[in-house]
Amino acid sequence: QCYATDNIALRDGNLVLTAQAENGLAQGRSYTSGRIQSRGKGDFTYGRFEARIKLPAGQGSWPAFWMLPSDQTYGTWAASGEIDVMEAVNLGTPCVVCDGGQENRIHGSLHFGGTWPQNASTSGLIQLDDYTGFNTYALEWYETEMRWYVNGTQYSRKTYDQWNSRTAPDDLNAPFDQDFHLIFNLAIGGKWPGPSDGQNFPRTMEVDYVRVYECDAGGNACLPD
């Protein structure tokens, strides 16, 4: 896909990113879609990052709620890290490892280590029965651990010993000890989901709200009072 501002809208109080088939795009691409980021407007180290999102189905769909470093403190990707609060691919398509036979997995991941191709990653997943409606996705990021949630249920936890010493041996919490910014995007195609089947366009990713909370330094749940 190519990202275009025309594919980003506010509708009925929701942020709507729309992917649609297009003709005559550069570099052999067949779709336009939307992507937004908070860099320079909302940059954060630690906290709870939460959004209520309705995801699209279909082969080739790759919606994501994720974070990248606002500065390349430790080098280019993935040495300075990447935090994926929520990713899903090909929802609703046949899946031999999914309960019910349809793709319904939600992924939360970290990328770190050296610059590509010496990068590393760790991830967790949960199967979500009602993936077609609005669901709340959250990450709690503490100094020495991260926790992933869907609708208030924690499904993954990663601790600093799983990523430390990969980027900066003298900094146990690197690269996740610097400002990151938020990104929402709806990709079409790519190495992970594979090519789109061209069916059921336009496809939309809708965001009801985004909230960021400050966390207790002691690692307690960071929820509003």
ABEGO torsion letter per residue (X at the ends): XBBBAAABBBBGGBBBBBBBBBBGBBGGBABBBBBBBABGABBBBEEBBBBBBBBBBEBGBBBBBBBBBABBAAEBOAAAEBBBABBBBGBGBBBAABBGGBBABBBBBBBBEBBOAABBBBBBBBBBABAABBBBBBBBBBAABBBBBBGGBBABBBBAAAABGAABAABAAOABABBBBBBBBBBBEEAAAEBBAGBGOBBBBBBABBBBBBBBAAGBBBBBX
